[in-house]
Amino acid sequence: MRDFDASTLWRISAFLRQRDGRGELPFERGEGPSLLSTTLLADLDRLLDDPASGDPLEVVAACLRHREAALVCLQCAPWVWPLTIFPQQQLYHAPRDLVDLEPAPVLTGMQVLGVERPGVRPPGHWRQEPADAGRYRPLAPLLWRLAMEGPRSRLLAEIGGRAAYRLAPGPLEQRPGASGALRPAMQKLKQDASALRDIARWPGMSLERASRMLNGLYLCGGLMVTRSHPAARDEPTPRPRLI
């Protein structure tokens, strides 16, 4: 088994052959038992138990919730991208900048093929490889783009249900980049809390766009969720798409 080389990417077919044939992920370095915590592993087992799942946003949200670094293997046809999340440092590591990944439909088809302990160390670690130094990037822009353009079009489970949402204190200039109707929507959320069904009715918004915006704000630490506010309402059920 070859070692993980950050300058190369695995083809999906080769990755799956390695994983299914050996029962381990191709990026595994064989340095002992998994270093992922039992609580994070329990969350990941629940998320990845369904063969039809593999939602990258839910998996990344779990890593952030536990504040635990992890290597997420993303199916991004025709390649498998090794994405290492460092929640405490608010950084991610990847062979190339995923924020600039084109075309956008590639993000829509992303799926998690597996999660394991990090194969690289955070910046400043005494055993950090010199070649890795230029592959660490700010996490917030990636979280925002994955929320707005990734496969998930509904609220994350942890912020769904009966709730109202408000923008956390701080100038809008410090929030992730937003264009079109998103910026005035964020301005409204800065002034008062609103339920998802109300946000979806604002000019230029929809249930999907409002859900994506709230997911992005939440992952970037810019959203307050309240269950007891008078504006709290049950999460609306998306209408089935017509074929």
Residue pairs with C-beta under 8 A, 6 or more apart in sequence:
1 18
1 22
1 26
1 30
3 29
4 26
4 27
4 29
4 82
4 119
6 82
6 93
6 95
6 120
6 131
6 132
6 135
7 95
8 95
9 79
9 80
9 81
9 82
9 95
10 18
10 26
10 79
10 80
11 78
11 79
11 80
12 75
12 77
12 78
12 79
12 80
12 113
14 26
15 26
15 73
15 80
15 113
16 113
18 24
18 25
18 26
19 25
19 26
19 113
19 114
25 73
25 113
25 114
25 116
26 73
26 80
27 71
27 73
27 82
27 116
27 119
28 116
29 119
34 41
34 116
34 117
35 117
35 118
36 44
36 68
36 70
36 115
36 116
36 117
37 66
37 68
39 66
40 62
40 63
40 66
40 68
40 70
43 62
43 65
43 66
44 59
44 62
44 115
47 53
47 55
47 58
47 59
47 62
48 54
48 59
48 112
48 114
48 115
54 75
54 111
54 112
54 113
55 111
55 112
55 151
55 152
56 72
56 74
56 110
56 111
56 112
56 146
56 150
56 151
56 152
57 146
57 147
57 150
57 151
57 152
57 156
57 215
57 219
58 152
58 156
58 157
59 72
59 112
59 115
60 72
60 85
60 143
60 146
60 219
61 156
61 158
61 219
63 69
63 70
63 72
63 85
63 87
64 85
64 87
64 219
65 158
66 87
67 87
67 88
68 87
69 84
69 85
69 86
69 87
69 88
69 118
69 122
70 84
70 85
70 115
70 116
70 117
70 118
71 82
71 83
71 84
71 115
71 116
71 117
71 118
71 119
72 82
72 83
72 84
72 85
72 112
72 115
73 80
73 81
73 82
73 83
73 112
73 113
73 114
73 115
73 116
74 80
74 81
74 82
74 83
74 110
74 111
74 112
74 113
75 109
75 110
75 111
75 112
75 113
76 101
76 106
76 107
76 109
76 110
77 106
77 109
80 113
81 94
81 95
81 98
82 94
82 95
82 119
83 92
83 93
83 94
83 98
84 92
84 93
84 94
84 118
84 119
84 120
85 92
85 139
86 92
86 93
86 118
86 122
86 136
86 139
87 139
88 122
89 122
89 123
90 138
90 139
90 140
91 122
91 123
91 136
91 137
91 138
91 139
92 98
92 136
92 137
92 138
92 139
92 142
93 118
93 120
93 132
93 135
93 136
93 137
94 135
94 137
95 135
97 137
98 142
98 145
99 137
99 141
99 142
99 145
101 107
104 149
107 145
107 146
107 149
107 150
107 151
108 149
108 150
108 151
109 151
110 146
110 150
110 151
111 151
120 128
120 129
120 132
120 135
121 127
121 128
121 129
121 132
122 128
122 136
123 133
123 136
140 176
140 220
141 176
141 177
143 176
143 216
143 219
143 220
144 176
144 177
144 216
144 219
144 220
147 212
147 213
147 215
147 216
147 219
148 212
148 213
148 216
152 212
152 215
153 208
153 211
153 212
153 238
154 160
154 208
154 211
154 238
155 196
155 211
155 214
155 215
155 235
156 215
156 218
156 219
159 165
159 214
159 215
159 218
159 223
159 225
160 235
161 227
161 234
161 235
162 227
162 232
162 233
162 234
162 235
163 195
163 196
163 225
163 226
163 227
163 232
163 233
163 235
164 193
164 194
164 195
164 225
164 226
164 229
164 230
164 231
164 232
164 233
165 189
165 193
165 194
165 195
165 196
165 199
165 214
165 217
165 223
165 224
165 225
165 226
166 189
166 190
166 192
166 193
166 194
166 223
166 224
166 226
167 175
167 186
167 189
167 190
167 217
167 222
167 223
167 224
168 217
168 221
168 222
168 223
168 224
170 222
172 183
172 186
172 187
172 190
175 186
175 217
175 220
175 222
176 216
176 217
176 220
176 222
178 186
178 213
180 204
181 202
181 203
181 204
181 205
181 209
182 209
182 213
184 202
184 203
184 204
185 199
185 202
185 204
185 205
185 210
185 213
186 213
186 217
188 194
188 199
188 202
189 199
189 217
192 231
193 224
193 226
193 229
193 231
193 232
194 231
195 231
195 232
195 233
196 207
196 210
196 211
196 214
196 233
196 235
196 236
197 207
197 233
197 235
197 236
198 231
198 233
199 205
199 210
199 213
199 214
200 206
200 207
200 209
200 210
200 236
202 210
205 213
207 236
207 238
207 239
208 238
214 223
217 223
218 225
226 232
